[in-house]
């Protein structure tokens, strides 16, 4: 294998051909660093169980572990590293910020760096949305921004009911978890936020209505509208509808344009606020600056985190000033004044626009999905390839087997085997979706054509390598 991580000043484009050269399967047995993590760290850890490596250094889309093994990273901090690892300009922006002598944290007291960040965000937004928008800084996690959006919607409408969707993921704090579809995270919880109702999200492979395609999408809208207009539905008028324009943890499901447009119409007609959670799908990842732009509509509240801080902790919500009904201090957080995150975030937005990285995300995403579709024709374990931009997923199923609803039977065991086999061959990918059977690809927006080819070749090799395990199990 090659050691490619010579961390010297350079632009990200100078390393766009770097890929791991794997001569033999990587050694994934725990070293002392991993053993120490297992000994000291809580059982709540998750990524490190599926990806048993200790990262030593990184650059661009490449990371190196403590054994000197090199990987291509298609996780990128769950999408929080839009420019990849140790981007020279981002590092320099943070160094310059430190050298200015500005405090690390300033609560909500302003600074020139904060002023620059706010202006950068407004310039990155669609012009019409930015025209009347205000920004609210939340605690450093996306979940806190979700909590703030819930509070704001309830304050403004003076209602308590919230609508979310099957497959949704909005975070792990009390209110955010209440809006999340995944039952595994909820099964040992009690006392979650009441008055949350879940509706079907369009999902061609597993359509709630047994229709799929546009007919399933239309039926979803009809169902939502009929419930909201039925005075015997049992659901009181909601304060807000919260939705991810592209579901991430739920299995990489893009919302159809028509469905989002109709959701906007219904919310407007009913006087319900429409909240778009773009914590993972925003900031260029979809192939547009924001995933909602493809639908030609706007949210009432937009939630951002992950990439908005350029790899540093940051979360914000943006909304029309007419909704700004807070009293001072009604939602606060000590670390909402992270000056390093504002410096790295502003520089990140600048680079994404300057280098047209949303377009690169669009092109490289199309390339990856085309290659994955080719693999799909050569194997019987991929039921669907889907995504937008550099949010891609493949759903792994048991060939020829269907559940009682006629849907393909998920194969989470095979998905785990493929993820492990890919890691042994120098590729980091994540899982999600129903039963954890969707393999997910969230590489940095700077990924190159050559690197995408490596991703597809490695996935193919991993699928082939796991075929023997499946055959033996059968």
Secondary structure, 3 states (H helix, E strand, C coil): CCCCCCCCCCCHHHHCCCCCCCCCCCCCCCCHHHHHHHHHCCCCCCHHHHCCCCEEEEEECEEEECCCCEEEECCHHHHCCCCCECCHHHHHHHHHHHHCCCCCECCCCCCHHHHHHHHHHHHHCCHHHHHCEEEEECCCCHHHHHHHHHHHHHHHHCCCEEEEECCCCCCCCHHHHHCCCCCCCCCCCCCCCCCEEEECCCCHHHCCCCCCHHHHHHHHHHHHHHHHCCCCCCCCCEEEEEECCEECCCCCEECCHHHHHHHHHHHHHHCCEEEEECCCCCCCCCCCCCHHHHHCCCCCEEEECHHHHCCCCCCEEEEEHHHCCCCCCCCCCHHHHEHHHHHHHHHHHHHHHHCCHHHHHHHHHHHHHHHHHHHHHHCCCEEEEEEECCEEEEEEEEEEEECCCCCEEECHHHHHHHHHHHHHCCEECEEECHHHCEEEECCCCCCCHHHHHHHHHHHHHHHHHHHHHHHHHC
